[in-house]
Amino acid sequence: MANPADSMDFREEPLTPARQVQWLARKGMAFANPGEAEFHLQHINYHRLRPYWQPFERGKGDSYHFVDGLDFEEVMGLYRFDRKLRLLLLDAMERLEVSLRSRWSNEMSLRHGPLCLGQESLFSDHDLYRRSLDTLLHFYENSDDEFTVRFKDKYPRVRLPPIWICSEMLSLGQLAKWIGNARHAKDREAVALAYGQLETVLLPFLAHLTGIRNLCAHHARLWNRNWAPFPWPRVRNKSLQALDAGSQSEGREGLYNTLVFLDVLLDVISPGNSWVHRLLPLLEETPGAAGDMGFPSNWRERVDWFGD
């Protein structure tokens, strides 16, 4: 077998943070404090930072150069903005995930009994069911959470605990798969209607959020990415009227519509919450970021998204 370290094509040499600063400076990036930039590059990988200056690159390959006036601190500003944005989204998605666990386990246990996840007949795709069940059993067997340990001690012969324990071990993506795989439409609709949505709208949105959550959890760039549009509610309340078709470009869209819809769901879970009001000052800190995220030019005036 060939040694993966052997390559006839790779010839790049590692650069110290100081030489990385020199390289960027030759490409046209300005540095008010080169020493501070070196410090940042010691603690933040060059290739983690690069997506934040790539929008300012012109040209191809190693012949690229930066637009006039780009300063390293502007790049760091975008990096900090993106980190704060990820934390805000993680906060919102945590609330939604916790709520979904509760709503789903309540609905399913009352309809089909506490051990309903052991009933394969309640689910449509049996291969998906078995994979989901294997994952769940693995989590349960290896869990040292207080509620699982207590249940194992009390019921050592029960292989699969009740759904209200199982649900607490599932991620947002796993929850979406379990809910979406329910054979009976009423089981899916019961969860969706709790948030004032149809299952054909909520479930694709949960799948959409799962991709975003994975990016956030792995500290990946978020602010200027684009995704395939998710289905919109047919009947939109006042807040959902802020959804903007103009943010979609060639079947892709930024974060604007995601933020609008997520805020609507948060209002169901936690009426009067301040989540969106923490987003507003963050957007004001970083001019231009809203446009990169697909915000319409009149986003401040759209309905009462940022109203009192």
Phi, psi and omega per residue, in radians:
M1 nan 2.409 -3.135
A2 -1.193 2.485 3.084
N3 -1.302 2.114 -3.112
P4 -1.095 -0.298 3.119
A5 -1.365 -0.283 3.133
D6 -1.528 2.159 3.085
S7 -2.582 2.300 3.122
M8 -1.457 -0.198 -3.060
D9 -1.761 -0.477 -3.040
F10 -1.464 2.145 -3.100
R11 -2.297 0.155 -3.084
E12 -1.297 2.515 3.094
E13 -1.864 2.552 3.093
P14 -1.162 2.568 3.131
L15 -2.043 2.405 3.022
T16 -1.199 2.801 3.066
P17 -0.948 -0.619 3.120
A18 -1.121 -0.734 3.140
R19 -1.275 -0.519 3.043
Q20 -1.094 -0.724 3.088
V21 -1.082 -0.745 3.127
Q22 -1.084 -0.728 3.128
W23 -1.068 -0.820 -3.123
L24 -1.140 -0.643 3.121
A25 -1.132 -0.670 3.105
R26 -1.135 -0.457 3.123
K27 -1.480 -0.055 3.059
G28 1.902 0.057 3.103
M29 -1.388 2.399 -3.139
A30 -1.636 2.580 -3.138
F31 -2.314 1.918 3.067
A32 -1.216 -0.544 -3.129
N33 -2.480 1.551 -3.101
P34 -1.002 -0.617 -3.141
G35 -1.120 -0.692 3.109
E36 -1.174 -0.651 3.096
A37 -1.120 -0.734 3.084
E38 -1.037 -0.712 3.132
F39 -1.054 -0.813 3.134
H40 -1.068 -0.703 -3.108
L41 -1.270 -0.283 3.007
Q42 -1.281 -0.491 -3.037
H43 -1.935 -0.216 3.093
I44 -2.233 2.078 -3.081
N45 -0.987 2.414 3.111
Y46 -0.865 -0.763 -3.069
H47 -1.384 -0.246 2.957
R48 -1.343 -0.598 -3.140
L49 -1.406 -0.470 -3.011
R50 -0.966 -0.699 3.131
P51 -1.020 -0.344 -3.119
Y52 -1.493 -0.302 3.031
W53 -1.866 -0.181 -3.139
Q54 -1.028 -0.628 3.102
P55 -1.047 -0.291 -3.118
F56 -1.762 0.068 3.117
E57 -1.453 2.521 3.046
R58 -2.270 2.380 -3.082
G59 1.771 3.075 -3.062
K60 -2.140 2.691 3.082
G61 1.062 -2.632 3.140
D62 -1.303 -0.067 3.132
S63 -1.515 0.062 -3.105
Y64 -1.140 2.821 3.011
H65 -2.503 2.868 -3.129
F66 -1.633 2.660 3.058
V67 -1.070 2.651 -3.126
D68 -1.060 2.393 3.033
G69 1.617 -0.050 -3.137
L70 -1.240 2.221 3.135
D71 -1.982 2.556 -3.139
F72 -1.006 -0.614 -3.125
E73 -1.152 -0.507 3.060
E74 -1.150 -0.683 3.078
V75 -1.097 -0.785 3.132
M76 -1.128 -0.571 3.090
G77 -1.089 -0.755 3.086
L78 -1.136 -0.671 3.128
Y79 -1.094 -0.780 3.138
R80 -1.165 -0.724 3.106
F81 -1.014 -0.795 -3.097
D82 -1.120 -0.684 3.121
R83 -1.121 -0.762 3.123
K84 -1.141 -0.654 3.113
L85 -1.115 -0.760 3.116
R86 -1.064 -0.734 3.139
L87 -1.124 -0.685 3.096
L88 -1.108 -0.762 -3.141
L89 -1.173 -0.682 3.095
L90 -1.077 -0.681 3.099
D91 -1.057 -0.828 -3.129
A92 -1.143 -0.759 -3.089
M93 -1.227 -0.511 3.048
E94 -1.101 -0.782 3.134
R95 -1.078 -0.733 -3.137
L96 -1.166 -0.741 -3.127
E97 -1.091 -0.790 3.135
V98 -1.094 -0.729 3.112
S99 -1.113 -0.783 -3.135
L100 -1.071 -0.709 3.106
R101 -0.985 -0.797 -3.105
S102 -1.193 -0.841 -3.113
R103 -1.076 -0.782 -3.106
W104 -1.143 -0.818 -3.113
S105 -1.156 -0.644 3.101
N106 -1.114 -0.860 -3.095
E107 -1.099 -0.832 -3.069
M108 -1.211 -0.686 -3.119
S109 -1.182 -0.681 -3.140
L110 -1.252 -0.532 -3.136
R111 -1.458 -0.690 -2.951
H112 -2.222 0.041 3.121
G113 1.686 2.752 -3.053
P114 -1.132 -0.433 -3.122
L115 -1.758 0.491 -3.034
C116 -1.105 -0.436 -3.114
L117 -1.224 -0.198 3.056
G118 -1.516 -0.031 -3.109
Q119 -1.728 1.699 -3.098
E120 -1.061 -0.495 -3.104
S121 -1.148 -0.264 3.140
L122 -1.433 -0.027 -3.039
F123 -2.227 2.559 -2.986
S124 -1.384 -0.978 -3.067
D125 -1.575 1.825 -3.034
H126 -1.233 -0.568 3.082
D127 -1.139 -0.786 3.091
L128 -1.102 -0.699 3.120
Y129 -1.024 -0.830 -3.094
R130 -1.150 -0.682 3.098
R131 -1.136 -0.749 3.138
S132 -1.125 -0.705 -3.141
L133 -1.162 -0.742 3.112
D134 -1.039 -0.749 3.118
T135 -1.096 -0.770 -3.139
L136 -1.100 -0.785 3.123
L137 -1.099 -0.668 3.091
H138 -1.073 -0.789 3.113
F139 -1.055 -0.773 -3.085
Y140 -1.139 -0.794 -3.100
E141 -1.119 -0.510 -3.085
N142 -1.816 0.069 -3.092
S143 -1.377 2.408 3.008
D144 -2.043 0.346 3.046
D145 -1.139 2.603 -3.048
E146 -0.996 -0.753 -3.071
F147 -1.197 -0.554 3.101
T148 -1.343 -0.695 3.121
V149 -1.080 -0.752 -3.141
R150 -1.092 -0.717 -3.136
F151 -1.193 -0.730 3.119
K152 -1.052 -0.695 3.133
D153 -1.172 -0.649 -3.077
K154 -1.403 -0.634 -3.092
Y155 -2.256 1.221 -3.045
P156 -1.137 -0.327 -3.087
R157 -1.661 -0.087 3.134
V158 -1.513 2.057 -3.065
R159 -1.332 -0.670 -3.097
L160 -2.126 2.075 -3.099
P161 -1.283 3.022 3.122
P162 -1.109 2.787 -3.026
I163 -1.065 -0.521 -3.127
W164 -1.226 -0.349 2.987
I165 -1.519 -0.751 3.137
C166 -1.012 -0.734 -3.054
S167 -1.073 -0.541 -3.107
E168 -1.280 -0.153 3.134
M169 -1.777 0.008 -3.032
L170 -1.745 2.472 3.044
S171 -1.407 3.014 3.109
L172 -1.014 -0.774 -3.136
G173 -1.133 -0.712 3.125
Q174 -1.178 -0.697 3.077
L175 -1.019 -0.804 -3.124
A176 -1.042 -0.664 3.133
K177 -1.188 -0.772 3.124
W178 -1.079 -0.835 -3.114
I179 -1.114 -0.797 -3.108
G180 -1.166 -0.398 -3.105
N181 -1.571 -0.009 3.125
A182 -1.072 2.296 -3.097
R183 -1.174 -0.694 -3.057
H184 -1.560 2.211 -3.133
A185 -1.011 -0.597 -3.120
K186 -1.088 -0.564 3.112
D187 -1.186 -0.692 3.123
R188 -1.267 -0.761 -3.079
E189 -1.161 -0.592 -3.115
A190 -1.055 -0.669 3.110
V191 -1.240 -0.839 -3.089
A192 -1.090 -0.743 -3.086
L193 -1.169 -0.386 3.069
A194 -1.092 -0.383 3.115
Y195 -1.882 0.208 3.109
G196 1.278 0.433 -3.082
Q197 -2.226 2.829 2.972
L198 -1.478 2.671 3.126
E199 -1.100 -0.522 -3.141
T200 -1.232 -0.204 3.077
V201 -1.811 -0.835 -3.052
L202 -1.164 -0.787 -3.046
L203 -1.128 -0.781 3.051
P204 -1.084 -0.585 3.119
F205 -1.177 -0.657 3.088
L206 -1.123 -0.686 3.080
A207 -1.112 -0.700 3.087
H208 -1.079 -0.795 -3.138
L209 -1.134 -0.551 -3.135
T210 -1.055 -0.725 3.091
G211 -1.109 -0.701 3.122
I212 -1.172 -0.729 -3.135
R213 -1.089 -0.675 3.132
N214 -1.119 -0.684 3.070
L215 -1.084 -0.792 -3.129
C216 -1.093 -0.765 -3.095
A217 -1.139 -0.462 -3.139
H218 -1.779 0.247 3.046
H219 1.029 0.575 -3.091
A220 -1.546 2.778 3.105
R221 -1.001 2.415 -3.057
L222 -2.232 -0.730 -2.791
W223 -1.014 -0.692 -3.040
N224 -1.955 0.349 3.067
R225 -1.347 2.786 3.083
N226 -2.152 2.610 -3.127
W227 -2.301 2.871 2.999
A228 -1.173 2.392 -3.134
P229 -1.062 2.558 3.081
F230 -1.738 2.745 -3.140
P231 -1.092 2.496 3.104
W232 -1.718 2.677 3.018
P233 -1.087 2.459 3.100
R234 -1.214 -0.712 3.092
V235 -1.841 2.086 -3.058
R236 -1.968 2.290 3.063
N237 -1.324 -3.075 -3.034
K238 -1.018 -0.734 -3.117
S239 -1.202 -0.671 -3.121
L240 -1.258 -0.233 3.052
Q241 -1.155 -0.247 3.107
A242 -1.316 -0.204 3.066
L243 -0.974 2.470 -2.971
D244 -2.216 1.969 3.111
A245 -1.185 -0.438 -3.117
G246 -1.185 -0.253 3.134
S247 -1.380 -0.185 -3.136
Q248 -1.503 2.319 -3.135
S249 -2.367 2.003 3.127
E250 0.949 0.759 3.094
G251 1.333 0.226 3.115
R252 -2.255 2.680 3.108
E253 -2.606 2.758 3.112
G254 -1.445 -2.776 -2.997
L255 -1.457 -0.187 -2.982
Y256 -0.939 -0.973 -3.087
N257 -1.109 -0.586 3.078
T258 -1.064 -0.772 -3.125
L259 -1.150 -0.687 3.117
V260 -1.073 -0.888 -3.078
F261 -1.157 -0.703 3.136
L262 -1.096 -0.691 3.109
D263 -1.116 -0.669 3.102
V264 -1.081 -0.746 3.122
L265 -1.163 -0.659 3.103
L266 -1.116 -0.595 3.111
D267 -1.137 -0.474 3.063
V268 -1.294 -0.750 -3.078
I269 -1.288 -0.724 -3.051
S270 -2.445 1.389 -3.119
P271 -0.988 2.387 3.128
G272 1.388 0.191 -3.138
N273 -1.154 2.809 -3.052
S274 -1.813 0.238 -2.999
W275 -0.998 -0.887 -3.079
V276 -1.172 -0.430 3.123
H277 -1.376 -0.254 2.970
R278 -1.466 -0.409 3.094
L279 -1.283 -0.672 -3.060
L280 -1.006 -0.925 3.123
P281 -1.096 -0.513 3.095
L282 -1.121 -0.734 3.102
L283 -1.139 -0.641 -3.125
E284 -1.246 -0.433 3.114
E285 -1.184 -0.501 -2.991
T286 -2.200 1.467 -3.140
P287 -1.008 2.402 3.139
G288 1.659 -0.370 -3.104
A289 -1.151 -0.654 -3.122
A290 -1.053 -0.736 3.111
G291 -1.093 -0.663 3.109
D292 -1.148 -0.386 -3.087
M293 -1.699 0.160 3.082
G294 1.466 0.282 3.111
F295 -1.219 2.369 3.060
P296 -1.194 2.757 -3.078
S297 -1.064 -0.479 -3.112
N298 -1.804 0.546 -3.022
W299 -1.072 -0.496 -3.140
R300 -1.215 -0.443 -3.101
E301 -1.740 -0.061 -3.046
R302 -1.265 1.999 3.111
V303 0.850 -2.360 -3.113
D304 -2.196 0.574 -3.065
W305 -0.925 -0.717 3.137
F306 -1.875 0.414 3.123
G307 -1.309 3.071 -3.138
D308 -1.273 nan nan
